Amino acid sequence: MAKANHRKQTKTLRSLSKRQWTKIAAGVAAVVALVGGSVIAVHSHEARQNSVNRVTSYSATDANALGVSRGSDREDLRGGKAGDTYVTVKINGKNRAVVGSHFTDVKSVLDQGDITLETGDVVNPSLKTKVNESTVITIERADANLETTEAPIGFNVVTKETSDLPRGQQKVESEGQEGVMETTSLVTKAGQKTISSNVFTSFVRQAPVDKVILVGTGSGSSVSSAAANIGSTVPVGEMQQWAHDYLLSNGGSEADFTATVFIISHESGWRVDAQNPSGAYGLPQALPGSKMASAGADWATNYQTQLKWFWGYCARYGGVQGAYAHWQTAHSY
């Protein structure tokens, strides 16, 4: 691909400011706290945790990014601003980084993180306390438990042309495999009755694997175009169908749609309200999610608005296929 240089000028370790070092340290601390806090809850999948690739604050799905902390690269990749602040919020032992700008006090962090307090919640420090990058806000909610559930993420069927097969002949190159969406909610119950359930984090724990079908061209010459290598994808569900039709109606191609499906499936599993512990939000995992407001005021709930923002963001790579090519090597975009 023609790789677009969307990053700011790279800084050396020696040139980093004290504020930047503080942000990096805070990011590492948030990741460590997240891993440590998760052991307090007992869930059916925890026995398998050691064999499963876990997410980090850097990438929603990529095991190769494990151990990489938040920093200027993350801000550049998600369209963040240099003035963004990361504040850790811990509710009943579960951590999440709230990303935003112009934080003034604890209440402003909770507001931007869409964290609603309930009667009886104990907040420390107090709502009017000033905050900075090193602030950790703790909320203790009585009679509430953290419950983690898993849901399958469907896979797509992709067809790719190949000159290695006679024209029209098909061959399954790889079978499809569902992914796993993990959601942690803070649930309050009275006896067996659920009083409230608030989603705290929801992210792709394991990305789906597409079923790939090779279709012979019988041409005798290799198929080398980028579009042919990406292939064509069959839309699944309302969101994908709309994305497919919208792209093709606006000058896009089947390869553009395939690239879109791949990235969104890996970033959010096609869940509009997906929220990584890092604070990345929505189908494209924008960081922070409020940046999608440039595409529409309904950015938090409207998949069409989120996808339009996503395609606009991909323009820095020369288009969504360029973003796809970048994802193949960087495991992020």
N, C-alpha and C positions, 0 to 999 in steps of 0.2 A: 504493500500500500504506500501511498504518498503520505507519510506520517506527519500530521500537523503538530507543530510545536506550540502547545497550549500552555506550557508551564511558564512560570516566572523565571527570572534568572536564577540559576542554582546557586545556593549559598554553601560555603564551606563550613565545617564545624567551627573553625576559629572565628568566622564572621557572624555566627548566630548571636542574637541579642539575649540579654538575661530573660526578657519576656518570652522569647521563643523557646529557650531552654526550659522555662517553667511550664509552657504548654506541652512540650514533649514529655516532660516528667509526669505531668498530670494525666496525659493520655495513657502512659504505661501503667500508672497507678490504678486508673479506672479499669484497664483490662485485667490486671492482677486481682483487683477487688471483685470483679465480675466472676472470675473463675472460682475464687474462694467462697463467695457468697452462695454460689449455686449448690454447694454440697449440703446446705441445710434442708433442702427439700428432697423427699424420696419419691422418685418417679420410676415407672416401669422401664424407661429407656436408659436409666443411669448406669445399669450394669454393663451397657454397651458403650459407654462414653469413651473409653480408652481406645476403641477400635473405630471411632467415627470422627471425621474431620469436623472440628468445631469452628464457628465463625469468630472473627476478631473485629475490632473496631475499624480495621482497614478495608477488609473485603468481606462482603456478605456471604461468599461461597467458596473462596479460594483457599485451599489448604496450604498452598505455597506462600501465602502472605502471612502465615502464623508468626506472631512475634513482632510484627511491624507496627509501631505505634502511630497514633494520629500525629499529624504535623502539616507542614505547608504543602506537601505532595497531595495529601488527602483533600485539602481545601481546593487545590487546583483541579483535581480530578472530578470533584463534585460541583465545581463552580462556586466554591466558598469565597468569602471575602477575608482580607487580611485581618480585619477587625473582629472577626467572629470569636466568641468566647465559649469554652467548654466547661460546664459545671456538672459535677457528678451528683445525681440524686439517688438515694438508697431508700427503698421502701420495703420494710420487713426483711431486710437483708439482701434484696435484689437490686443490682445497680444498673443505671442507665445514664449515659452522657446526654445532657440537654445542650444543643448547639444553638447559638443565637447571637444577636448583637444588641448593644446598648442595655445589657443587664444592669439593673440598679440595686435590686435587693432580692431576697429570697422569693418574694411573691412574683416578681417579674420573671424569674426562672421557671417557676411552676406554671405560670400563664403561658409562656412561650413553649413549654414542653407539653402543654395540654394535660397537665396533671391536676385533677380535681380533688380537693380536700373534702373529707367527710367528717361529720360530727364525731368527736372523740379522738380524731387524729392528733398525735403529738409530734410537732415539728421542731426540729433543732438545726440551726439557730432559728430565731423567731422570724416571722414574715418580713419585718422591716429591717432586718440585718443586711448591711451591704455585703456584696459578694465579689469574688475574683476567681481566677482560674484554679486556685488551690482549695476553694470552698467545697465541702462535702455536705449536702443537705440530707438529713435523715428524717424519715417519716415512719412512725410506728403506728400501725393500725390494729386496734384491738379486734379480736374475733375474726380476723382475716387471715387467709392462707394463700400462699402462692401455689397455683396449680398449672402444670405444664401439660399441654396436649400436642399431639402430632396429627397432621393431616396430609394426605397424599397430594403431590403435584403431578398432574398428568404430563405425559411426554407427547411429542409431536412426531409425525412421519415426514421424513425429508427424502426427496428423490434427487439423485445426482447422475449426470450423464457420464458414461465411460466408453472409451473406444476399445476396451479390452473384451467387450461382449458383443455378440452379433446384434444388429439393429433390432430393437424391440424386446430383446431378451432382458429379463430382470433377475436380480440376485440380491438377497438381503445381506448387506455388509455388516450390520450390527442390529441387535434386537433392542427395543426400547425398554426403559426402566423408569418407574415413577420416582420422583424426588420426595423429599420430606420437608414440610413446613412446620416449624416449632413455634408454638404460641404460649407465652406465660401470662397468666391473668391473676389479678389480686381479687380473690373471691371472699365475700362476707356472707356467712350463713347464720340462720337462726334455727337450730335443730337441723332438719334435713332440707329446709327451705332456703334457697339462694336469695339473699337480699340485694346484692349488687355483684357485678363482675366487670372489672375494668382491665382491658388489655394493656399490659406494660411493655412487652416486647413481642414481636412476631417477625420471624425471619426464615430464610432458606437455610436449613441445616444441611441438606443434601440436595444438590441440583438434579433435575431429571436428565436422563440420557435419551436422546432422540433415536427412533428407529430409522435407519438409513437404508434406502433401497437404491441400488445401482441400476441404471437403465442403459442398455447398450446402444451405441450410435452406429457401430459397424463401419465407421469411416476409415479406420486404419491409421488415423492420426490422433495424437493425444488431444484431449480436451483440456485446454489450459486457461481459458478465460476465468476471471475472478468469479463472475456470476455462476458459471457452470460448477465451479468448485464449491461454492456456498450451497447451491442447490435450491430447490423449490420446496416450500413447506405447506402442508395442508392445515388451514386454520381450524382451531378447536375452540368453541365457545364464542360468546357474544363479543368479548373484547378483542379477541384475535381476528374475528371476522370483520369487525369495524376497522381495525388497523390495516388489514389487508386491502379492503375496499378503498379506504381513505388514501393509502399510499398509491395504489394504482390509478386512482382518479386524479391524483395530483402529480403525475409524472414519475412516480416511483416504479420499482420493478419487483418481480417475485424474489429476487436476491435481496432487495432491501427489506422485504417482509421477513425473509428467513433470518437475516441479521438481527432484526428487531426481536423476533421470537427468542432467539438464542440469548441475547443480552438480558431481556426482561425476565425470562425464565430463570436465569442464574442469579439475577439481582433480587427479585422479589417473588418469584413463583406466581406472577400475575395476580398478586393481592394488592388492592388499591391502598389499604391502610397498613401495609407491611412497615415495621419499624425496627431497625437494627439497634442493638444496644448502644451503638455509636451515636444514634440520633438520626441517621439517614432514613428517609421516609418515601413511601409510595412505590409505584411501579418502577421508576428509574432509580430509586434510592438516592434522591437528591439530598444534599447535606448543606444546610438544613432544608427541610421540606418546603419552608415558606418561600424559597427562591422560585418555586413553580408558580407563585402568584403572578409572575410576569406573563404567564400564559392564560390566567383566569382566576377570578376570586374564589372559585369552587375547587381549587387545586387539591384540597385535602380529601375530596370524596369523588371527584369526576375523573374517570379513567381517560376520557378523551382529552381533557386538559393536561393531564400528566403526560400522555403520549406525545402531544404536540410540543410540550416543553422539552421532552426527551429528544425528539428529532431536531429541534432547534439547537439543543446543546451539542448534538453529534456533528453539527456543521463545522465545528472546530477541527474535526478529523477529515473534513471533506465529504461528510455524509455518514449515514448509519453503517455502510459497509466498511468505511475507514475505521469507525469505532469498533466494529466487529473484529477487524484485523488487529487492532491495538489490544483488544481484550484477549485474543489468542496468546499473546506474548506477555502482557502485563497482568492479566486476570482481573482487570478493572478497566474503567474507561473514563 
